Amino acid sequence: MAHQEELAALQEIRNLMQRSSRFTWLSGLSGIVAGIIALVSVGVVYWYLSQQNLSYADLYQGKLTQETGTFLGLVAGTALVLALGSVLFLTSLKARKAQESIWHIQGQRLFTNLGIPLLAGGVFCLILVHHQLFYLVAPSMLVFYGLALINSSKYTFTELRYLGMGQLIVGLLAGFWIKYGLLAWGVGFGGLNILYEALLYYKYEKE
């Protein structure tokens, strides 16, 4: 009995040390939701292009109209807002259940190191759009997203680094094979996110 109590005490100390050094309230379920949103947005874009008798190739062949560009921007912006909103909401919900706050020192470090590359990437993508280099937007988003995950992984689950490396590789490959940019966007933001976050959820959250 005493031995079990000692083990329980050691486990509690270990959990406290982990919470003090890393942000452990990041919700795996939120990543799954974000991945589904990404896949839905890709489907919407393919549907819209088919309705307009366009293909993704038209983006890098100079056939993109202002109307189509505006629509694609709205889809990407809506997907981003919904994805970030789901991450913040489900992560906050997870933290509240444990009577914790996501805005303690480790949470601040995590979101700061995640946000800076994402903000830089967003501005860079706007520059690409300004110069009508639409075909480089999808690869650039994946690259900056991967860098953001790698940069912030030291403040949360270390496995996040591998997801970041995967996003980075997919983005760089999409930069070479630009005709697969939209497909790469779905694979990275959709498929990889869902796969990784499902593993994360199963490992750390599933009871």
Backbone as a chain_set.jsonl record, in Angstrom:
{"seq": "MAHQEELAALQEIRNLMQRSSRFTWLSGLSGIVAGIIALVSVGVVYWYLSQQNLSYADLYQGKLTQETGTFLGLVAGTALVLALGSVLFLTSLKARKAQESIWHIQGQRLFTNLGIPLLAGGVFCLILVHHQLFYLVAPSMLVFYGLALINSSKYTFTELRYLGMGQLIVGLLAGFWIKYGLLAWGVGFGGLNILYEALLYYKYEKE", "coords": {"N": [[0.831, -1.206, 0.0], [1.892, 1.245, 0.843], [3.921, 1.429, -0.993], [2.488, 1.783, -3.393], [1.336, 4.262, -2.88], [3.616, 5.842, -2.842], [4.436, 5.6, -5.501], [2.258, 6.841, -6.757], [2.561, 9.407, -5.739], [5.023, 10.111, -6.874], [4.313, 10.07, -9.552], [2.5, 12.162, -9.63], [4.192, 14.297, -9.015], [5.811, 14.205, -11.25], [3.937, 14.85, -13.253], [3.305, 17.469, -12.483], [5.766, 18.729, -12.869], [6.023, 18.415, -15.604], [3.867, 19.956, -16.547], [4.723, 22.428, -15.723], [6.9, 22.933, -17.311], [6.194, 22.472, -19.943], [3.596, 23.114, -22.354], [0.774, 21.384, -22.035], [-1.84, 21.255, -22.743], [-2.718, 21.393, -25.282], [-5.093, 20.596, -27.633], [-5.657, 17.548, -29.19], [-7.901, 16.842, -30.59], [-8.749, 19.24, -31.66], [-6.938, 19.677, -33.709], [-7.688, 17.656, -35.466], [-10.216, 18.554, -36.212], [-9.449, 20.944, -37.473], [-8.026, 19.875, -39.606], [-10.077, 18.58, -41.017], [-11.586, 20.806, -41.744], [-9.758, 21.972, -43.512], [-9.695, 20.056, -45.59], [-12.344, 20.192, -46.459], [-12.374, 22.817, -47.41], [-10.603, 22.601, -49.568], [-12.109, 20.91, -51.192], [-14.241, 22.655, -51.731], [-12.927, 24.604, -53.248], [-12.116, 23.11, -55.511], [-14.656, 22.46, -56.47], [-15.655, 25.025, -57.099], [-13.842, 25.842, -59.094], [-14.44, 23.988, -61.076], [-17.038, 24.747, -61.651], [-16.565, 27.143, -62.863], [-15.332, 26.406, -65.124], [-12.571, 26.133, -64.949], [-9.202, 25.216, -64.064], [-6.762, 24.104, -61.633], [-4.365, 24.6, -62.801], [-4.696, 26.943, -64.169], [-4.083, 28.893, -62.372], [-1.342, 29.224, -62.378], [-0.896, 29.905, -64.934], [-1.653, 32.374, -65.587], [-4.399, 32.906, -65.883], [-6.2, 33.605, -63.995], [-8.976, 35.262, -62.781], [-10.02, 38.385, -61.229], [-12.308, 38.003, -59.715], [-12.259, 35.244, -59.214], [-9.876, 35.093, -57.773], [-10.576, 36.597, -55.518], [-12.561, 34.959, -54.448], [-11.084, 32.619, -53.811], [-9.387, 33.698, -51.911], [-11.242, 34.349, -49.905], [-12.153, 31.797, -49.204], [-9.774, 30.632, -48.212], [-9.235, 32.414, -46.1], [-11.538, 32.09, -44.499], [-11.294, 29.38, -43.835], [-8.937, 29.506, -42.34], [-9.675, 31.135, -40.14], [-11.73, 29.566, -38.976], [-10.278, 27.236, -38.377], [-8.253, 28.152, -36.577], [-9.945, 29.14, -34.612], [-11.231, 26.791, -33.728], [-9.045, 25.425, -32.639], [-8.25, 27.117, -30.5], [-10.649, 27.179, -28.998], [-11.209, 24.416, -28.33], [-8.838, 23.714, -27.085], [-8.835, 25.509, -24.923], [-11.115, 24.556, -23.647], [-10.284, 22.005, -22.89], [-8.254, 22.698, -21.088], [-9.732, 24.077, -19.135], [-11.264, 22.044, -18.038], [-9.374, 20.772, -16.535], [-8.965, 22.688, -14.72], [-7.145, 24.669, -15.381], [-5.294, 27.314, -17.037], [-4.906, 28.471, -20.377], [-3.238, 30.54, -20.782], [-1.002, 30.736, -19.199], [2.556, 30.98, -18.423], [3.929, 29.09, -20.1], [2.01, 28.618, -22.034], [1.849, 31.157, -23.187], [4.41, 31.351, -24.28], [4.328, 29.246, -26.107], [2.231, 30.031, -27.944], [3.272, 32.447, -28.811], [5.685, 31.714, -30.119], [4.582, 30.126, -32.043], [2.928, 31.912, -33.352], [4.5, 34.008, -34.479], [6.052, 33.014, -36.806], [3.786, 32.254, -38.311], [2.452, 34.686, -38.672], [4.395, 36.1, -40.13], [4.44, 34.442, -42.371], [1.838, 34.821, -43.312], [1.904, 37.518, -44.102], [3.855, 37.349, -46.065], [2.551, 35.723, -47.935], [0.522, 37.47, -48.699], [2.085, 39.319, -50.038], [2.895, 37.752, -52.194], [0.408, 37.387, -53.437], [-0.119, 40.047, -54.078], [1.755, 40.455, -56.085], [0.727, 38.753, -57.9], [1.521, 36.091, -57.855], [0.153, 33.599, -57.533], [0.352, 30.824, -57.554], [2.362, 30.155, -55.843], [1.43, 30.484, -53.326], [0.107, 28.387, -51.866], [2.267, 26.438, -51.446], [3.95, 28.126, -49.914], [2.406, 28.691, -47.64], [2.33, 26.166, -46.443], [5.056, 25.765, -45.909], [5.704, 27.87, -44.079], [3.902, 27.234, -42.068], [4.886, 24.748, -41.282], [7.412, 25.555, -40.291], [6.539, 27.125, -38.163], [5.366, 25.209, -36.475], [7.595, 23.604, -35.87], [9.174, 25.51, -34.579], [7.674, 26.048, -32.286], [7.448, 23.65, -30.993], [9.091, 22.976, -28.886], [7.905, 23.9, -26.642], [5.717, 22.424, -26.127], [4.158, 19.298, -26.858], [6.695, 17.133, -27.935], [6.39, 15.686, -30.227], [5.194, 17.327, -32.024], [7.103, 18.491, -33.566], [7.707, 16.648, -35.561], [5.405, 16.669, -37.117], [5.611, 19.277, -38.053], [7.945, 19.073, -39.604], [7.03, 17.345, -41.558], [5.06, 18.965, -42.807], [6.722, 20.957, -43.783], [8.318, 19.577, -45.647], [6.357, 18.713, -47.506], [5.469, 21.228, -48.379], [7.812, 22.293, -49.582], [8.228, 20.456, -51.651], [5.893, 20.938, -53.094], [6.511, 23.444, -53.985], [8.305, 22.934, -56.016], [6.831, 21.261, -57.76], [4.467, 22.775, -58.912], [1.949, 22.407, -60.008], [0.655, 20.678, -58.407], [-0.121, 22.03, -56.201], [-2.594, 22.639, -54.843], [-3.468, 20.099, -54.191], [-1.34, 19.354, -52.526], [-1.775, 21.173, -50.479], [-4.125, 20.143, -49.389], [-3.175, 17.62, -48.574], [-1.191, 18.335, -46.696], [-2.293, 20.337, -44.76], [-4.692, 19.061, -44.342], [-4.65, 15.993, -44.472], [-2.137, 15.246, -43.119], [-2.39, 16.697, -40.735], [-4.737, 15.576, -39.604], [-3.971, 12.879, -39.306], [-1.686, 13.061, -37.592], [-2.736, 14.452, -35.341], [-4.74, 12.694, -34.559], [-3.215, 10.538, -33.664], [-1.93, 11.85, -31.575], [-4.104, 12.489, -29.952], [-4.99, 9.917, -29.292], [-2.797, 8.987, -27.859], [-2.401, 10.783, -25.678], [-4.849, 11.773, -24.731], [-7.106, 10.077, -24.949], [-9.148, 8.187, -22.91]], "CA": [[0.0, 0.0, 0.0], [2.799, 2.379, 0.938], [4.633, 1.494, -2.262], [1.57, 2.36, -4.364], [1.206, 5.684, -2.566], [4.849, 6.487, -3.274], [4.39, 5.673, -6.96], [1.269, 7.856, -7.091], [3.15, 10.706, -5.424], [6.039, 10.374, -7.88], [3.615, 10.366, -10.802], [1.938, 13.5, -9.493], [5.317, 15.226, -9.121], [6.211, 14.205, -12.657], [2.931, 15.597, -13.997], [3.458, 18.879, -12.149], [6.983, 19.211, -13.527], [5.744, 18.495, -17.039], [2.993, 21.099, -16.794], [5.456, 23.663, -15.48], [7.917, 23.131, -18.338], [5.606, 22.368, -21.275], [2.165, 23.35, -22.478], [0.233, 20.055, -22.328], [-3.293, 21.334, -22.918], [-3.041, 21.478, -26.698], [-6.09, 19.568, -27.923], [-5.507, 16.777, -30.412], [-9.177, 16.88, -31.301], [-8.82, 20.496, -32.413], [-6.173, 19.481, -34.939], [-8.511, 16.841, -36.354], [-11.242, 19.457, -36.741], [-8.779, 21.849, -38.404], [-7.72, 19.098, -40.805], [-11.329, 18.383, -41.753], [-11.904, 22.11, -42.349], [-8.86, 22.144, -44.658], [-10.149, 19.18, -46.673], [-13.594, 20.753, -46.978], [-12.04, 24.016, -48.189], [-10.043, 22.13, -50.841], [-13.255, 20.457, -51.974], [-14.982, 23.839, -52.184], [-12.153, 25.24, -54.32], [-12.241, 22.268, -56.704], [-16.029, 22.635, -56.97], [-15.777, 26.353, -57.698], [-13.087, 25.862, -60.344], [-15.191, 23.218, -62.068], [-18.194, 25.556, -62.041], [-16.075, 28.233, -63.702], [-14.571, 25.793, -66.226], [-11.166, 26.416, -64.703], [-8.436, 24.177, -63.375], [-5.725, 24.701, -60.791], [-3.277, 25.036, -63.682], [-4.948, 28.322, -64.581], [-3.493, 29.804, -61.394], [0.047, 29.529, -62.724], [-0.826, 30.22, -66.355], [-2.113, 33.743, -65.757], [-5.798, 32.965, -66.294], [-7.022, 33.812, -62.805], [-9.675, 36.546, -62.759], [-10.105, 39.011, -59.912], [-13.407, 37.363, -59.006], [-11.785, 33.946, -58.729], [-8.886, 35.36, -56.739], [-11.295, 37.013, -54.312], [-13.221, 33.777, -53.885], [-10.063, 31.762, -53.207], [-8.941, 34.373, -50.7], [-12.295, 34.201, -48.895], [-12.142, 30.404, -48.744], [-8.584, 30.445, -47.387], [-9.402, 33.19, -44.875], [-12.562, 31.447, -43.671], [-10.713, 28.146, -43.311], [-7.96, 29.873, -41.318], [-10.396, 31.608, -38.949], [-12.405, 28.425, -38.364], [-9.279, 26.322, -37.835], [-7.676, 28.76, -35.376], [-11.0, 29.202, -33.604], [-11.432, 25.455, -33.157], [-7.875, 25.11, -31.812], [-8.327, 27.893, -29.26], [-11.82, 26.775, -28.221], [-11.08, 23.066, -27.774], [-7.709, 23.723, -26.151], [-9.317, 26.183, -23.714], [-12.054, 23.638, -22.994], [-9.474, 20.96, -22.256], [-7.567, 23.286, -19.939], [-10.708, 24.4, -18.097], [-11.65, 20.801, -17.366], [-8.316, 20.487, -15.57], [-8.862, 23.897, -13.902], [-5.918, 25.354, -15.771], [-5.459, 28.378, -18.015], [-3.983, 28.319, -21.503], [-2.447, 31.752, -20.909], [0.123, 30.813, -18.279], [3.812, 31.338, -19.082], [4.244, 28.179, -21.189], [1.045, 28.874, -23.089], [2.256, 32.382, -23.855], [5.588, 31.038, -25.095], [3.895, 28.403, -27.217], [1.486, 30.778, -28.949], [4.164, 33.464, -29.377], [6.593, 31.069, -31.062], [3.752, 29.64, -33.143], [2.305, 33.022, -34.05], [5.432, 34.851, -35.235], [6.221, 32.496, -38.18], [2.506, 32.281, -39.023], [2.207, 36.074, -39.073], [5.338, 36.39, -41.214], [3.982, 33.701, -43.536], [0.643, 35.472, -43.826], [2.318, 38.74, -44.806], [4.566, 36.916, -47.273], [1.544, 35.258, -48.892], [-0.119, 38.677, -49.237], [3.04, 39.871, -51.007], [2.789, 36.91, -53.386], [-0.862, 37.724, -54.078], [0.039, 41.396, -54.635], [2.524, 40.313, -57.326], [-0.008, 37.773, -58.69], [2.219, 34.8, -57.851], [-0.823, 32.801, -56.789], [0.739, 29.423, -57.509], [3.323, 29.942, -54.756], [0.785, 30.73, -52.041], [-0.102, 27.125, -51.157], [3.548, 25.94, -50.906], [4.475, 29.032, -48.884], [1.621, 28.487, -46.426], [2.784, 24.913, -45.834], [6.421, 25.953, -45.4], [5.671, 28.704, -42.877], [3.187, 26.465, -41.048], [5.842, 23.769, -40.774], [8.402, 26.26, -39.472], [5.875, 27.54, -36.928], [5.224, 24.024, -35.619], [8.931, 23.233, -35.394], [9.631, 26.551, -33.664], [6.905, 26.034, -31.035], [7.353, 22.29, -30.442], [9.858, 22.848, -27.643], [7.079, 24.344, -25.522], [4.579, 21.525, -25.962], [4.521, 17.919, -27.178], [7.83, 17.09, -28.86], [5.945, 15.079, -31.486], [4.761, 18.383, -32.938], [8.223, 18.758, -34.467], [7.614, 15.757, -36.718], [4.341, 17.206, -37.965], [6.174, 20.45, -38.708], [8.875, 18.631, -40.645], [6.209, 16.822, -42.649], [4.476, 20.101, -43.518], [7.814, 21.64, -44.47], [8.693, 18.766, -46.81], [5.266, 18.795, -48.482], [5.48, 22.572, -48.941], [8.956, 22.455, -50.478], [7.954, 19.661, -52.856], [4.858, 21.657, -53.849], [7.16, 24.575, -54.626], [8.899, 22.439, -57.255], [5.758, 20.764, -58.619], [3.42, 23.739, -58.569], [0.629, 21.975, -60.469], [0.042, 19.888, -57.335], [-0.192, 22.902, -55.034], [-3.852, 22.489, -54.105], [-3.43, 18.749, -53.632], [-0.393, 19.401, -51.408], [-2.452, 21.908, -49.407], [-5.027, 19.19, -48.748], [-2.381, 16.586, -47.902], [-0.521, 18.904, -45.531], [-3.208, 20.888, -43.761], [-5.763, 18.104, -44.075], [-4.252, 14.628, -44.157], [-1.104, 15.15, -42.082], [-2.946, 17.201, -39.474], [-5.671, 14.596, -39.049], [-3.208, 11.699, -38.893], [-0.866, 13.362, -36.419], [-3.546, 14.813, -34.18], [-5.42, 11.484, -34.109], [-2.223, 9.814, -32.869], [-1.726, 12.632, -30.356], [-5.304, 12.315, -29.13], [-5.002, 8.539, -28.791], [-1.689, 8.795, -26.93], [-2.428, 11.624, -24.484], [-6.169, 12.216, -24.268], [-8.114, 9.04, -24.917], [-9.196, 7.52, -21.616]], "C": [[0.865, 1.256, 0.0], [3.553, 2.563, -0.37], [3.774, 2.134, -3.347], [1.388, 3.851, -4.136], [2.441, 6.454, -3.013], [4.878, 6.647, -4.796], [3.411, 6.751, -7.419], [1.818, 9.253, -6.854], [4.201, 11.091, -6.466], [5.413, 10.745, -9.223], [3.033, 11.776, -10.781], [3.025, 14.562, -9.615], [5.767, 15.351, -10.573], [5.237, 15.012, -13.501], [3.042, 17.095, -13.752], [4.672, 19.491, -12.834], [6.759, 19.369, -15.022], [4.877, 19.704, -17.359], [3.731, 22.416, -16.62], [6.462, 23.959, -16.581], [7.349, 23.103, -19.753], [4.107, 22.626, -21.227], [1.515, 22.042, -22.939], [-1.268, 20.062, -22.585], [-3.704, 21.476, -24.375], [-3.929, 20.3, -27.08], [-5.81, 18.868, -29.246], [-6.761, 16.797, -31.251], [-9.301, 18.14, -32.143], [-8.059, 20.388, -33.727], [-6.935, 18.646, -35.951], [-9.581, 17.705, -37.017], [-10.634, 20.405, -37.777], [-8.443, 21.136, -39.707], [-8.952, 18.867, -41.662], [-11.746, 19.678, -42.448], [-11.048, 22.341, -43.589], [-9.317, 21.298, -45.844], [-11.441, 19.695, -47.3], [-13.3, 21.97, -47.849], [-11.43, 23.643, -49.536], [-11.161, 21.65, -51.762], [-14.066, 21.611, -52.541], [-14.259, 24.508, -53.345], [-12.254, 24.432, -55.609], [-13.632, 22.412, -57.326], [-16.177, 23.964, -57.694], [-15.052, 26.4, -59.047], [-13.821, 25.102, -61.443], [-16.408, 23.999, -62.56], [-17.807, 26.681, -62.987], [-15.309, 27.735, -64.928], [-13.095, 26.145, -66.153], [-10.502, 25.192, -64.083], [-7.377, 24.864, -62.521], [-4.57, 25.22, -61.643], [-3.45, 26.485, -64.124], [-4.331, 29.332, -63.615], [-2.062, 30.155, -61.76], [0.224, 29.74, -64.237], [-1.416, 31.594, -66.658], [-3.558, 33.9, -66.182], [-6.746, 33.213, -65.114], [-7.653, 35.196, -62.834], [-9.694, 37.097, -61.336], [-11.206, 38.364, -59.073], [-12.982, 36.023, -58.409], [-10.764, 34.128, -57.618], [-9.534, 35.767, -55.426], [-11.965, 35.826, -53.633], [-12.222, 32.873, -53.177], [-9.548, 32.379, -51.91], [-9.946, 34.242, -49.574], [-12.328, 32.775, -48.328], [-10.966, 30.158, -47.803], [-8.717, 31.182, -46.053], [-10.411, 32.566, -43.932], [-12.031, 30.174, -43.038], [-9.74, 28.441, -42.179], [-8.648, 30.285, -40.019], [-11.073, 30.445, -38.221], [-11.407, 27.466, -37.711], [-8.666, 26.87, -36.546], [-8.7, 28.833, -34.249], [-11.232, 27.86, -32.938], [-10.275, 25.061, -32.25], [-7.959, 25.818, -30.467], [-9.49, 27.434, -28.384], [-11.627, 25.417, -27.559], [-9.905, 22.962, -26.81], [-8.102, 24.396, -24.841], [-10.261, 25.278, -22.932], [-11.313, 22.54, -22.257], [-8.787, 21.486, -21.006], [-8.539, 23.582, -18.8], [-11.16, 23.157, -17.333], [-10.629, 20.398, -16.303], [-8.073, 21.68, -14.642], [-7.524, 24.61, -14.125], [-6.261, 26.452, -16.773], [-4.464, 28.18, -19.15], [-3.04, 29.511, -21.612], [-1.369, 31.87, -19.836], [1.416, 30.936, -19.088], [4.142, 30.423, -20.258], [3.273, 28.342, -22.351], [1.408, 30.116, -23.889], [3.457, 32.133, -24.768], [5.212, 30.212, -26.316], [3.242, 29.241, -28.314], [2.304, 31.905, -29.565], [5.067, 32.854, -30.44], [5.851, 30.444, -32.238], [3.277, 30.799, -34.005], [3.256, 33.833, -34.916], [5.68, 34.302, -36.642], [4.921, 32.514, -38.975], [2.19, 33.686, -39.516], [3.118, 36.465, -40.231], [4.907, 35.694, -42.503], [2.748, 34.33, -44.156], [0.979, 36.721, -44.622], [3.015, 38.377, -46.114], [3.586, 36.442, -48.351], [0.778, 36.435, -49.496], [0.779, 39.353, -50.268], [2.971, 39.083, -52.313], [1.513, 37.225, -54.164], [-0.766, 39.09, -54.756], [0.775, 41.347, -55.97], [1.941, 39.247, -58.246], [0.759, 36.456, -58.862], [1.379, 33.793, -57.056], [-0.371, 31.356, -56.593], [1.76, 29.108, -56.409], [2.705, 30.112, -53.371], [0.635, 29.439, -51.236], [1.209, 26.542, -50.619], [4.09, 26.804, -49.776], [3.725, 28.873, -47.569], [2.083, 27.228, -45.691], [4.172, 25.065, -45.211], [6.413, 26.757, -44.098], [4.933, 28.002, -41.735], [4.115, 25.421, -40.43], [6.887, 24.404, -39.874], [7.807, 26.695, -38.132], [5.736, 26.369, -35.955], [6.569, 23.597, -35.039], [9.404, 24.221, -34.333], [8.938, 26.482, -32.305], [6.902, 24.677, -30.34], [8.096, 22.135, -29.121], [9.061, 23.287, -26.423], [5.851, 23.466, -25.311], [5.036, 20.106, -26.294], [5.639, 17.904, -28.222], [7.447, 16.489, -30.212], [5.504, 16.126, -32.507], [5.851, 18.723, -33.95], [8.129, 17.909, -35.73], [6.504, 16.188, -37.674], [4.855, 18.414, -38.735], [7.125, 20.079, -39.833], [8.115, 18.069, -41.838], [5.597, 17.926, -43.48], [5.538, 20.821, -44.348], [8.21, 20.896, -45.745], [7.632, 18.853, -47.902], [5.258, 20.165, -49.16], [6.617, 22.79, -49.921], [8.764, 21.663, -51.773], [6.914, 20.353, -53.735], [5.434, 22.881, -54.542], [7.84, 24.184, -55.926], [7.827, 22.002, -58.253], [4.49, 21.576, -58.349], [2.028, 23.296, -59.024], [-0.098, 21.127, -59.428], [-0.145, 20.719, -56.062], [-1.444, 22.707, -54.197], [-3.941, 21.107, -53.463], [-2.502, 18.702, -52.415], [-1.0, 20.119, -50.211], [-3.387, 20.979, -48.646], [-4.284, 18.114, -47.989], [-1.764, 17.122, -46.618], [-1.478, 19.347, -44.447], [-4.326, 19.917, -43.393], [-5.254, 16.77, -43.574], [-3.243, 14.502, -43.026], [-1.619, 15.628, -40.727], [-3.845, 16.167, -38.814], [-4.929, 13.374, -38.524], [-2.432, 11.955, -37.609], [-1.719, 13.618, -35.186], [-4.353, 13.626, -33.667], [-4.481, 10.643, -33.249], [-1.986, 10.515, -31.534], [-2.9, 12.451, -29.403], [-5.329, 10.926, -28.504], [-3.942, 8.339, -27.702], [-1.888, 9.538, -25.62], [-3.811, 11.895, -23.921], [-7.193, 11.127, -24.129], [-8.04, 8.267, -23.603], [-9.652, 6.076, -21.796]], "O": [[0.609, 2.204, -0.742], [3.797, 3.686, -0.81], [4.271, 2.937, -4.136], [1.295, 4.62, -5.093], [2.337, 7.579, -3.503], [5.288, 7.686, -5.315], [3.698, 7.491, -8.36], [1.586, 10.169, -7.643], [4.27, 12.244, -6.892], [5.912, 11.614, -9.938], [3.067, 12.49, -11.783], [2.815, 15.602, -10.239], [6.062, 16.442, -11.061], [5.657, 15.776, -14.37], [2.898, 17.897, -14.674], [4.622, 20.622, -13.318], [7.236, 20.322, -15.637], [5.129, 20.403, -18.34], [3.415, 23.405, -17.281], [6.844, 25.114, -16.771], [7.958, 23.654, -20.67], [3.444, 22.394, -20.216], [1.68, 21.634, -24.088], [-1.898, 19.006, -22.639], [-4.883, 21.656, -24.68], [-3.561, 19.143, -26.875], [-5.733, 19.51, -30.294], [-6.697, 16.771, -32.48], [-9.893, 18.112, -33.222], [-8.481, 20.942, -34.742], [-6.846, 18.889, -37.155], [-9.823, 17.604, -38.22], [-11.226, 20.643, -38.829], [-8.559, 21.716, -40.786], [-8.885, 18.948, -42.889], [-12.2, 19.659, -43.592], [-11.538, 22.843, -44.601], [-9.325, 21.775, -46.979], [-11.614, 19.643, -48.518], [-13.907, 22.137, -48.907], [-11.708, 24.297, -50.542], [-11.163, 21.943, -52.958], [-14.523, 21.56, -53.682], [-14.89, 24.93, -54.313], [-12.455, 25.0, -56.682], [-13.773, 22.476, -58.548], [-16.756, 24.025, -58.779], [-15.581, 26.932, -60.023], [-13.824, 25.521, -62.601], [-16.769, 23.925, -63.735], [-18.611, 27.121, -63.809], [-14.717, 28.519, -65.67], [-12.454, 26.42, -67.168], [-11.172, 24.259, -63.639], [-7.128, 26.061, -62.669], [-3.88, 26.164, -61.257], [-2.472, 27.172, -64.418], [-4.083, 30.481, -63.982], [-1.61, 31.266, -61.484], [1.343, 29.751, -64.748], [-1.651, 31.943, -67.815], [-3.919, 34.914, -66.779], [-7.959, 33.044, -65.242], [-6.942, 36.198, -62.904], [-9.423, 36.382, -60.371], [-11.053, 38.197, -57.863], [-13.299, 35.706, -57.263], [-10.785, 33.397, -56.628], [-9.106, 35.343, -54.353], [-11.944, 35.7, -52.409], [-12.481, 32.41, -52.066], [-9.303, 31.673, -50.932], [-9.566, 34.048, -48.42], [-12.509, 32.578, -47.126], [-11.123, 29.559, -46.739], [-8.358, 30.647, -45.003], [-10.19, 32.509, -42.722], [-12.274, 29.906, -41.861], [-9.709, 27.726, -41.177], [-8.261, 29.849, -38.935], [-10.998, 30.347, -36.996], [-11.659, 26.946, -36.624], [-8.565, 26.158, -35.547], [-8.371, 28.616, -33.082], [-11.409, 27.79, -31.722], [-10.486, 24.436, -31.21], [-7.765, 25.2, -29.42], [-9.341, 27.312, -27.168], [-11.856, 25.277, -26.358], [-9.962, 22.214, -25.834], [-7.745, 23.915, -23.766], [-10.213, 25.236, -21.703], [-11.67, 22.185, -21.134], [-8.741, 20.803, -19.983], [-8.213, 23.367, -17.633], [-11.408, 23.215, -16.129], [-10.971, 19.767, -15.303], [-7.108, 21.695, -13.877], [-6.877, 25.079, -13.189], [-7.376, 26.51, -17.29], [-3.323, 27.775, -18.925], [-2.134, 29.502, -22.445], [-0.869, 32.966, -19.58], [1.368, 30.99, -20.317], [4.586, 30.9, -21.302], [3.66, 28.22, -23.513], [1.29, 30.133, -25.115], [3.512, 32.641, -25.888], [5.711, 30.445, -27.417], [3.646, 29.173, -29.475], [2.066, 32.286, -30.711], [5.203, 33.403, -31.534], [6.428, 30.255, -33.309], [3.225, 30.694, -35.231], [2.862, 34.303, -35.984], [5.535, 35.053, -37.606], [4.939, 32.761, -40.181], [1.717, 33.865, -40.638], [2.673, 37.086, -41.196], [4.992, 36.269, -43.588], [2.616, 34.374, -45.379], [0.411, 36.958, -45.688], [2.794, 39.016, -47.143], [3.772, 36.727, -49.534], [0.423, 36.402, -50.674], [0.291, 39.896, -51.258], [2.987, 39.662, -53.4], [1.531, 37.319, -55.391], [-1.264, 39.276, -55.866], [0.457, 42.109, -56.883], [2.559, 38.872, -59.243], [0.651, 35.795, -59.895], [1.825, 33.224, -56.06], [-0.682, 30.739, -55.575], [1.994, 27.944, -56.083], [3.376, 29.909, -52.359], [0.993, 29.396, -50.059], [1.269, 26.181, -49.444], [4.627, 26.288, -48.796], [4.333, 28.914, -46.5], [2.209, 27.226, -44.466], [4.43, 24.556, -44.12], [7.051, 26.361, -43.122], [5.298, 28.158, -40.569], [4.131, 25.23, -39.214], [7.216, 23.862, -38.819], [8.475, 26.644, -37.1], [5.962, 26.522, -34.755], [6.666, 23.268, -33.856], [9.966, 23.824, -33.312], [9.54, 26.817, -31.285], [6.408, 24.559, -29.219], [7.766, 21.257, -28.324], [9.493, 23.072, -25.291], [5.039, 23.729, -24.423], [6.187, 19.753, -26.035], [5.55, 18.568, -29.254], [8.102, 16.751, -31.22], [5.447, 15.85, -33.705], [5.562, 19.185, -35.054], [8.428, 18.377, -36.829], [6.647, 16.082, -38.892], [4.575, 18.564, -39.924], [7.111, 20.702, -40.894], [8.501, 18.285, -42.987], [5.601, 17.858, -44.709], [5.279, 21.24, -45.477], [8.411, 21.509, -46.793], [7.953, 19.042, -49.075], [5.065, 20.258, -50.372], [6.424, 23.398, -50.974], [9.097, 22.142, -52.857], [7.03, 20.359, -54.961], [4.914, 23.315, -55.57], [7.946, 25.0, -56.841], [7.9, 22.326, -59.438], [3.576, 21.127, -57.658], [1.028, 23.765, -58.481], [-1.3, 20.884, -59.538], [-0.308, 20.166, -54.974], [-1.364, 22.617, -52.972], [-4.425, 20.961, -52.34], [-2.831, 18.089, -51.399], [-0.775, 19.728, -49.066], [-3.444, 21.012, -47.416], [-4.692, 17.725, -46.894], [-1.799, 16.461, -45.58], [-1.478, 18.8, -43.344], [-4.842, 19.944, -42.276], [-5.402, 16.444, -42.396], [-3.458, 13.744, -42.08], [-1.316, 15.029, -39.695], [-3.733, 15.909, -37.615], [-5.219, 12.886, -37.432], [-2.504, 11.175, -36.659], [-1.458, 13.07, -34.116], [-4.63, 13.544, -32.47], [-4.895, 10.095, -32.227], [-1.857, 9.867, -30.495], [-2.715, 12.282, -28.198], [-5.65, 10.777, -27.325], [-4.168, 7.608, -26.738], [-1.584, 9.0, -24.556], [-3.936, 12.219, -22.74], [-8.077, 11.223, -23.278], [-6.982, 7.755, -23.236], [-9.76, 5.336, -20.818]]}, "num_chains": 1, "name": "protein.A"}
